[in-house]
Amino acid sequence: MLYQSTRGDTEKLSAAQAIVHGLSSDGGLLVPESIPHISIEAISELVSKPYYKRAAHIMGLFLSDFSNDELTRYSKTAYREPGFDHPAIAPLCKIDSKTHFMELWHGATCAFKDIALQVMPHLLTASLRKTGEKRDVCILVATSGDTGKAALEGFRDVPGIKIMVFYPHDGVSEVQKLQMTSQRGANVNVAGIQGNFDDAQTGVKAIFSDKDLCAQLNGGGYILSSANSINWGRLVPQVAYYFSAYCDLLGNGEIKPGEKINFCVPTGNFGNILSAYYARRMGLPIAKLICASNRNDVLTQFINTGVYDMNRMFYTTVSPSMDILVSSNLERLLFELSDKDGGAVASYMSALSENGCYEVPSGVHGNINDIFAPGFCSEGDTLETIADTFNDSGYLIDTHTAVAYKALKNYRQASGDRSAAVVVSTASAFKFCESVLEALGQSFTTGGVALIDTLSEVTGRPIPAPLAGLGSLAPRFPGSIGAHDMKSAVADFLLQSN
Ligand SMILES: *Cc1c(COP(=O)(O)O)cnc(C)c1O
């Protein structure tokens, strides 16, 4: 299967090339030329298989230049204990007869990004070999908090690879910040920037398209790549867990083969929910995808009106990993829902960069509404949902998952749709102790990572192993830089150590 740009460039790339390059040379995102189909019989055959075999099978449908043997090896290495602290890797937790939470935070950094970023280094290393690339790769990451740490863990000390992470210095939780700034490994670098996630993402995109800098880095023996969800290698492992959830529901007799279910996804950069969209297109019986937003509800407005307008206030919320106004992966959806009209997508994207706004035609808007339902959750409702869920069922959820759960409740009330639904649970509550404790009505005087212990005492839940002992680590990468200094930071990191 070959990959093409969302912006009309006619060049076709192999999966390995798509993973190495990250972006198309015309600035578009890379998408598969066609979407593979999987029958309900084939889905049912995955029910008896462990997670890593399900993942290898689904990834193989897209990554045709990788053998099933290779993919099975990579996913077996990535998806196992103790790297993940649950044998099911992405277990479901049933909270009432129609509602399940898919817990995607049992990996190395306690957020869903681990599912992709534990296997992606294997995919990238193999892709470099397959494409005959001899230079080293520098992965640049813009993070709203969770991708950064997950990428650092996934890529640390991987031969031939360096990684540099940019995060909003004042826009992440204390746990997220210390997780990144205390990162070990000889090939890593971390910089807080004075700006928000969108500034970090814009800065990284500018570095990719800076021909002079890229030539200079090439001269130093480096090519740049991305571990953000603009890279296809990030999305394809995420498609697998939607199938895995469906298999678990089938296996437990919760649903019948072919029965349609809904997923509700807390959304920022649109990567997670886009993976669900691909699963649906492949034939996974999904009715609606509920796209849950926090106060930065640019996607809610877009799904409601067909107008994407980022000329609005940016809020720092209790669900910081969703504090995003430019959802990059929406570009892939627009391409799929506009009959693969790369020219149309290119014009939306240039309107977005020139005016901060674009509108899709009513046909495309109708296609979006057939599949997606918008869901909004305020700051107050986020905290209330955490408290209600814990008090009613003893189930502890983080702020992002709470946004999704509340959005699901709102959707059910408005639509009357009572289909079985899976709330995608994207992070451990222990990453966002301060907000979760506040939600539970606890007052505290100290702040920061010391609250990990407090949350455990208050809730009686064990501290996830990757977060235990975090408080005793000293930051290796303190301080921050201006957003305009990102280029020179990359040059210094790569060319000084050369
Ligand atoms: C990254 C992240 C999200 C948003 O996911 P996208 O793929 O960017 O839409 C939601 N919740 C958590 C905890 C995250 O880390």
The ligand as an ORCA input file, in Angstrom:
! r2SCAN-3c Opt
* xyz 0 1
  C      -2.861     13.772     23.665
  C      -3.963     13.638     24.620
  C      -5.290     13.869     24.240
  C      -5.652     14.372     22.855
  O      -5.390     13.402     21.872
  P      -5.300     13.841     20.326
  O      -4.867     12.621     19.607
  O      -4.270     14.930     20.275
  O      -6.636     14.331     19.934
  C      -6.290     13.630     25.165
  N      -5.994     13.222     26.420
  C      -4.730     13.000     26.822
  C      -4.485     12.578     28.216
  C      -3.674     13.190     25.938
  O      -2.423     12.954     26.341
*
